[in-house]
């Protein structure tokens, strides 16, 4: 909700120059009365009024020259108030509105760098819960900030604790609390709720027309997190890798008890097993730099980073452009969220059958083609809207899969750092997206074609990543380096022998107790 709240809170309505003698307010109901304004405002080739130009009132002799607007009149058909209306972020000040979204994404970028590594050191639950609390406070407080630069600072902080601290840590915690057969359903459901948030942004925006109250409502959704400190367990996989085996086994035993499995857990046996496992693992603490130390892990890291970058730039490029599609903007934004659900439902059923690599690559290549095709179809047409929605559906699917895929590719000791790095790349492209959309001033085709080309390039490179379907998640750095060597889409098609997945003789599923319990 905070990621896309500016689509409504800082919405850009239709606008034109304020004309003395004809207008008495900066707010008006559209459509514009073209006949009464034709002598004051020039028209475009399609007959619409220019939104940023007017005829110079001082020009004489029939030689009418145009000048930039001094003040503006806004169409209030859909938006009664917004930050854009308050601060006139249109025409030559349009970039100032785009910068606010860019700053938010830079906040997520910063959070991914700092909080991702922090969660690998002090725990997923701790970072998640504190980030969620700050997200609630800042998410509500930002509504009452009247000044532009303070507003940007608040949005920056909201990006750090919201999408980086709460969202990424929450996802990693979700993936580490379940076994391999449940990762697909839990991971995709986590992403589906994001689409639900987009629909809530649209729904609340349609009901509440005061932008300050609207932001407060968005922020108060953070109250849902308040009980997590007591309801949520720390990741047993993280505890296990930190040498806190007794706590990890207690959480697994609690899960077995709640599931009604009736299996008794021999705590002493598993604590002893953890000590034996620790004896063959590296003692040094692993960090972000370890992702680039060895060739196979380095190549996978760079590949995944580009994949996050490409998915984000297309996803947010299409989402933020919802206001440019013709029709009720709230309905369009709602449909943009709704259209993701068929993709998520389909993925839940096919991801464990077709694999992560082939689905991610196919969806990205198809989504990239949709972006390029949409650029060459008349804007506002039914066909154009349908192609954009299809692109959104496809790229939402690949964006959901890359979360699961990344969590399964990287070892436990640096998993949160790797997810944070991927998220950092995604937010870097997310920060660039609002600025790239400004290039439509030169040619409306440029942003969409650029998005499409990036998606096509990444979709092809994903074919070189190893498949993780039904494979144990790697644990140590050495395990992560050995994982997937020689396994590409091309080698699979050529029928080469499958690679070895783990350095461990008994190949544990991320955390030894989980496998041993299932085998009893």
C-alpha positions in Angstrom: 0.0 0.0 0.0 2.8 2.4 0.8 4.7 1.5 -2.3 1.8 2.7 -4.5 0.0 5.1 -2.2 1.3 8.1 -4.2 -0.9 7.0 -7.2 -3.8 8.3 -5.2 -2.4 10.5 -2.4 -0.3 12.4 -5.0 -2.5 11.8 -8.0 -2.0 14.0 -11.1 -5.5 15.1 -12.4 -6.2 16.6 -15.7 -5.2 20.2 -15.6 -4.9 23.4 -17.7 -3.9 27.0 -17.2 -5.9 29.3 -14.9 -7.5 32.0 -17.0 -8.4 35.3 -15.4 -12.0 36.3 -16.1 -13.1 32.7 -16.8 -11.9 30.8 -13.7 -12.6 31.7 -10.1 -11.1 28.6 -8.5 -8.2 26.2 -9.0 -10.7 23.3 -8.9 -13.2 22.5 -11.6 -15.4 19.7 -12.8 -14.4 18.3 -16.2 -14.7 18.0 -19.1 -13.4 21.4 -19.9 -15.6 23.9 -21.8 -13.4 24.0 -24.9 -15.5 26.6 -26.7 -15.2 29.1 -24.0 -11.4 28.6 -23.7 -10.4 28.3 -27.3 -9.2 31.9 -27.5 -7.2 31.6 -24.3 -5.6 28.1 -24.5 -4.2 26.4 -27.6 -5.4 22.9 -28.6 -3.4 19.8 -29.4 -3.7 18.0 -32.7 -6.3 15.7 -31.2 -8.5 18.6 -30.2 -7.7 18.5 -26.5 -6.6 21.6 -24.6 -2.9 22.1 -23.9 -2.3 21.3 -20.2 0.8 23.5 -19.7 0.4 26.4 -22.2 -1.8 29.4 -22.7 -1.9 32.4 -25.2 0.0 35.4 -24.0 -2.7 38.0 -23.0 -0.4 40.8 -23.9 0.1 39.6 -27.5 -1.5 41.9 -30.1 -2.2 42.0 -33.9 -3.3 38.5 -34.3 0.2 37.2 -33.7 -0.7 35.0 -30.7 2.3 33.6 -28.8 2.1 30.9 -26.1 3.5 31.1 -22.6 3.7 28.7 -19.7 0.9 28.6 -17.2 1.3 30.8 -14.1 -1.5 29.0 -12.1 -3.5 25.9 -12.9 -7.1 24.6 -12.8 -7.5 20.9 -11.9 -10.2 18.6 -13.0 -11.9 17.2 -9.7 -14.0 14.5 -11.4 -11.9 11.8 -9.7 -9.5 13.6 -7.3 -10.7 16.3 -4.9 -7.3 16.8 -3.2 -3.8 15.5 -3.7 -0.2 16.5 -3.0 0.1 17.4 -6.7 -2.8 19.8 -6.5 -1.4 21.3 -3.2 2.1 21.9 -4.6 1.4 22.3 -8.4 3.6 19.3 -9.4 2.7 19.5 -13.0 4.3 20.7 -16.3 7.8 22.0 -15.5 7.5 20.9 -11.8 6.3 17.4 -12.7 9.8 16.0 -11.9 9.3 17.0 -8.3 6.4 14.6 -7.9 8.4 11.8 -9.6 11.4 12.4 -7.2 9.2 11.6 -4.2 8.5 8.1 -5.5 12.2 7.8 -6.4 13.2 8.8 -2.9 10.9 6.1 -1.4 12.5 3.5 -3.6 16.0 4.7 -2.5 14.8 4.2 1.1 13.9 0.6 0.2 17.3 0.3 -1.5 19.0 1.5 1.7 17.0 -0.8 3.9 17.8 -3.8 1.7 21.5 -3.0 2.1 21.4 -2.5 5.9 18.5 -4.5 7.3 19.0 -7.5 5.1 22.5 -8.1 6.6 21.2 -7.2 10.1 18.5 -9.8 9.9 21.2 -12.4 9.1 23.0 -11.4 12.3 20.3 -10.6 14.9 17.4 -12.6 13.6 14.5 -12.2 11.1 11.8 -11.8 13.7 13.6 -8.9 15.6 14.1 -6.8 12.4 10.6 -7.6 11.1 8.8 -6.6 14.3 10.7 -3.4 14.9 10.4 -2.4 11.2 6.7 -3.0 11.3 6.3 -0.8 14.4 8.2 2.1 12.7 6.2 1.6 9.5 3.0 2.1 11.5 4.2 5.3 13.1 5.8 6.9 10.0 3.0 5.7 7.7 0.4 7.6 9.8 2.6 10.6 10.6 3.6 11.3 6.9 0.0 12.4 6.3 0.5 15.5 8.5 3.7 16.8 7.0 3.0 20.1 5.1 6.5 20.7 3.7 8.0 19.1 0.6 11.5 18.2 1.8 10.3 16.9 5.2 7.8 14.8 3.3 10.5 13.3 1.2 12.6 12.4 4.3 9.5 10.7 5.8 8.9 8.7 2.6 12.6 7.7 2.5 12.4 6.4 6.1 9.1 4.6 5.3 10.8 2.9 2.4 13.6 1.7 4.7 11.4 0.1 7.4 8.4 -0.8 5.3 9.3 -2.6 2.1 12.8 -3.5 3.2 12.6 -4.2 6.9 9.0 -5.6 7.2 8.4 -7.0 3.7 11.7 -8.8 2.9 12.3 -10.1 6.4 8.7 -11.2 6.5 9.1 -13.1 3.3 12.3 -14.8 4.3 10.8 -15.8 7.7 7.8 -17.2 5.8 10.0 -19.4 3.6 12.2 -20.6 6.4 9.2 -21.6 8.7 7.9 -24.2 6.2 9.3 -27.3 4.4 9.9 -27.7 0.7 6.4 -28.9 -0.2 4.8 -25.8 1.2 7.3 -23.2 -0.1 5.4 -22.6 -3.3 2.0 -22.0 -1.8 3.3 -19.9 1.1 5.7 -17.8 -1.1 3.1 -17.1 -3.8 0.4 -16.3 -1.2 2.8 -13.8 0.3 3.0 -12.1 -3.1 -0.7 -12.3 -3.7 -1.4 -10.2 -0.6 0.8 -7.5 -2.2 -1.7 -7.4 -5.1 -4.5 -7.2 -2.5 -2.7 -4.1 -1.2 -2.9 -2.5 -4.6 -6.6 -3.2 -4.7 -7.0 -1.6 -1.2 -5.1 1.5 -2.4 -7.7 1.9 -5.2 -10.7 1.0 -3.0 -9.9 3.4 -0.2 -8.9 6.1 -2.8 -12.3 5.8 -4.4 -14.1 6.1 -1.1 -12.0 8.8 0.7 -11.3 11.9 -1.3 -9.3 13.8 1.4 -5.7 12.9 0.7 -4.7 13.4 4.4 -7.3 11.1 5.8 -6.6 8.6 3.0 -2.9 8.4 4.0 -3.9 7.9 7.6 -6.1 5.0 6.6 -3.2 3.5 4.6 -0.9 3.8 7.5 -3.3 2.3 10.1 -3.2 -1.0 8.3 0.2 -1.4 10.0 -1.8 -2.2 13.2 -2.1 -5.7 11.8 1.5 -6.2 12.7 1.2 -5.4 16.4 0.5 -8.9 17.6 3.3 -10.5 15.6 5.9 -10.2 18.5 3.8 -12.7 20.5 2.3 -14.7 17.7 5.3 -15.3 15.4 8.3 -17.6 16.0 11.9 -16.9 15.0 13.1 -18.8 12.0 14.2 -22.3 13.3 16.6 -22.5 10.3 18.3 -19.3 11.2 18.5 -20.4 14.9 20.0 -23.7 13.8 22.7 -22.0 11.7 23.5 -19.7 14.6 24.2 -22.7 16.8 21.0 -22.2 18.8 19.8 -25.8 18.1 17.8 -26.2 21.3 15.6 -23.2 20.5 15.2 -24.3 16.9 14.1 -27.8 18.0 11.6 -26.3 20.4 10.0 -24.4 17.5 9.9 -27.4 15.3 8.3 -29.4 18.2 5.7 -26.7 18.6 4.9 -26.9 14.9 4.5 -30.7 15.1 2.3 -30.3 18.1 0.0 -27.7 16.5 -0.2 -29.8 13.3 -1.3 -32.7 15.4 1.4 -35.0 14.0 1.8 -37.0 17.2 5.6 -37.2 16.6 7.8 -36.9 19.7 11.1 -35.0 19.2 14.3 -36.2 20.9 15.7 -32.8 21.7 19.1 -34.1 23.0 19.6 -36.2 19.8 19.1 -33.1 17.5 21.2 -30.8 19.6 24.0 -33.4 19.4 23.4 -33.6 15.6 23.7 -29.9 15.3 27.2 -30.0 17.0 28.3 -32.7 14.5 27.1 -30.6 11.6 28.8 -27.5 12.9 32.1 -29.3 12.9 32.1 -29.6 9.1 31.0 -26.0 8.4 32.9 -22.8 8.2 33.4 -21.0 11.5 33.7 -17.6 10.0 30.6 -15.4 9.9 29.3 -15.1 6.4 28.3 -11.8 4.9 27.3 -10.1 1.7 30.8 -10.2 0.2 30.7 -14.0 0.3 28.2 -13.9 -2.5 30.9 -12.6 -4.8 33.9 -14.6 -3.6 33.4 -17.8 -5.6 32.7 -18.0 -9.4 29.4 -20.0 -9.4 27.8 -18.2 -6.5 29.0 -14.9 -8.0 27.4 -15.6 -11.4 24.1 -16.7 -9.8 24.1 -13.5 -7.7 24.6 -11.2 -10.7 22.0 -13.1 -12.7 19.4 -12.9 -9.9 20.2 -9.2 -9.3 19.4 -8.4 -13.0 16.3 -10.5 -12.7 15.1 -8.5 -9.7 16.0 -5.2 -11.5 14.1 -6.2 -14.6 11.0 -7.4 -12.8 10.8 -4.3 -10.7 11.3 -1.9 -13.6 8.5 -3.4 -15.6 6.1 -4.1 -12.7 6.3 -0.6 -11.3 6.5 1.0 -14.7 3.1 -0.6 -15.5 1.6 0.1 -12.1 2.6 3.7 -11.9 1.3 4.3 -15.4 -2.2 3.3 -14.3 -3.3 6.9 -14.2 -2.3 7.4 -17.9 -4.8 4.8 -19.1 -8.2 6.2 -20.0 -11.2 5.6 -17.7 -11.8 5.7 -14.0 -8.3 5.6 -12.5 -9.5 3.8 -9.3 -11.1 1.1 -11.4 -8.0 0.7 -13.6 -5.7 0.5 -10.5 -8.1 -2.0 -8.9 -8.1 -4.2 -12.0 -4.3 -3.9 -12.2 -4.2 -5.6 -8.7 -6.9 -8.0 -9.5 -5.3 -9.2 -12.8 -2.4 -10.6 -10.8 -4.5 -13.2 -9.0 -5.0 -15.5 -12.0 -1.2 -15.5 -12.5 -0.6 -16.4 -8.8 -3.2 -19.1 -8.8 -1.8 -20.7 -12.0 1.7 -20.5 -10.6 0.8 -22.3 -7.4 -0.4 -25.3 -9.6 2.4 -25.3 -12.1 5.5 -24.1 -10.2 6.3 -27.5 -8.7 5.6 -29.2 -12.0 7.4 -27.1 -14.5 10.1 -25.6 -12.3 11.2 -22.1 -11.3 13.7 -21.5 -14.1 11.4 -22.1 -17.1 8.4 -20.3 -15.6 10.5 -17.2 -14.7 12.1 -17.0 -18.1 8.9 -17.6 -20.1 7.0 -15.0 -18.1 9.7 -12.4 -18.3 10.1 -12.8 -22.1 6.4 -12.6 -22.6 6.0 -9.6 -20.3 8.8 -7.8 -22.1 7.1 -8.4 -25.5 3.8 -7.0 -24.1 5.6 -3.8 -23.1 7.1 -3.3 -26.5 3.9 -4.2 -28.3 1.9 -1.8 -26.1 4.2 1.0 -27.0 3.2 0.8 -30.7 -0.6 0.7 -30.1 -2.6 3.8 -29.8 -2.7 4.9 -26.1 -6.2 4.7 -24.6 -7.5 2.1 -27.0 -9.1 -1.1 -25.7 -6.3 -3.2 -27.3 -3.6 -1.1 -25.6 -5.2 -1.4 -22.2 -5.6 -5.2 -22.7 -1.9 -5.6 -23.7 -0.8 -3.6 -20.7 -2.9 -5.7 -18.3 -1.6 -8.9 -19.9 2.0 -7.6 -19.4 1.1 -6.8 -15.7 -0.3 -10.3 -15.2 2.8 -11.9 -16.7 5.4 -9.8 -14.9 3.6 -10.1 -11.6 3.9 -13.9 -12.0 7.6 -13.8 -12.6 8.1 -11.2 -9.8 6.4 -13.7 -7.4 8.5 -16.6 -8.6 11.8 -14.8 -8.3 11.1 -14.3 -4.5 10.8 -18.1 -4.1 13.6 -18.8 -6.6 16.1 -16.5 -4.8 15.3 -17.9 -1.4 16.0 -21.4 -2.7 19.2 -20.5 -4.6 21.2 -19.0 -1.8 22.5 -20.6 1.4 21.0 -20.0 4.8 24.0 -18.1 6.2 23.5 -15.3 3.6 19.9 -15.9 2.5 18.5 -12.7 4.0 21.6 -10.7 2.7 21.0 -12.2 -0.8 17.3 -11.4 -0.7 18.2 -7.9 0.5 20.7 -7.5 -2.4 18.1 -8.6 -4.9 15.6 -6.2 -3.3 18.2 -3.5 -3.5 18.5 -4.0 -7.2 14.7 -4.1 -7.6 14.4 -0.8 -5.7 17.2 0.8 -7.7 15.2 0.1 -10.8 12.0 1.2 -8.9 13.7 4.5 -8.1 14.6 4.9 -11.8 11.1 4.0 -13.0 9.4 7.4 -12.2 12.3 9.2 -13.9 12.2 6.9 -16.9 8.5 7.6 -17.4 9.4 11.3 -17.7 11.1 10.4 -21.0 7.6 10.2 -22.6 7.9 13.9 -23.0 10.3 13.2 -25.9 8.5 10.2 -27.3 5.7 8.2 -25.5 7.2 4.9 -26.8 10.6 5.3 -25.0 9.7 4.1 -21.5 7.7 1.0 -22.5 10.3 -0.1 -25.1 13.1 0.4 -22.5 11.2 -1.7 -19.9 10.6 -4.4 -22.5 14.2 -4.7 -23.7 15.5 -5.0 -20.1 12.9 -7.8 -19.4 13.9 -9.6 -22.6 17.6 -9.5 -21.7 17.0 -10.8 -18.2 14.5 -13.4 -19.3 17.1 -14.9 -21.6 19.9 -14.9 -18.9 17.6 -16.7 -16.4 18.0 -19.8 -18.6 21.5 -20.1 -17.2 20.4 -20.4 -13.5 20.0 -23.9 -11.9 16.6 -25.4 -11.2 15.7 -25.5 -7.5 12.4 -27.4 -7.7 12.2 -30.2 -5.1 15.9 -29.5 -4.2 17.2 -29.0 -0.6 18.0 -25.4 0.2 21.8 -24.9 0.6 23.1 -24.1 4.0 26.8 -23.1 4.0 28.8 -20.9 1.5 30.5 -24.1 0.2 27.1 -25.7 -0.3 25.9 -22.6 -2.2 28.9 -22.6 -4.5 28.4 -26.3 -5.4 24.7 -26.0 -5.8 23.6 -26.0 -9.5 27.0 -26.3 -11.2 26.5 -27.2 -14.8 22.7 -27.0 -14.6 21.2 -24.7 -17.2 18.1 -24.7 -19.3 20.3 -25.6 -22.3 22.1 -28.5 -20.5 18.7 -29.8 -19.4 17.4 -29.8 -23.0 20.6 -31.5 -24.1 19.9 -34.3 -21.5 23.1 -33.9 -19.4 23.4 -35.6 -16.1 21.9 -33.7 -13.1 24.4 -31.9 -10.8 25.2 -32.7 -7.2 23.2 -30.4 -5.0 24.9 -30.5 -1.6 28.2 -31.1 0.1 26.5 -33.0 2.9 26.5 -36.8 2.6 22.9 -37.1 3.9 21.9 -33.9 2.1 19.7 -32.3 4.8 16.7 -30.2 3.9 18.2 -26.9 5.1 17.8 -27.9 8.7 18.7 -31.5 9.7 15.8 -32.0 12.2 13.2 -31.5 9.5 14.4 -34.3 7.4 15.1 -36.7 10.2 11.7 -36.1 11.7 10.0 -36.8 8.4 11.9 -40.0 7.9 10.9 -41.5 11.3 
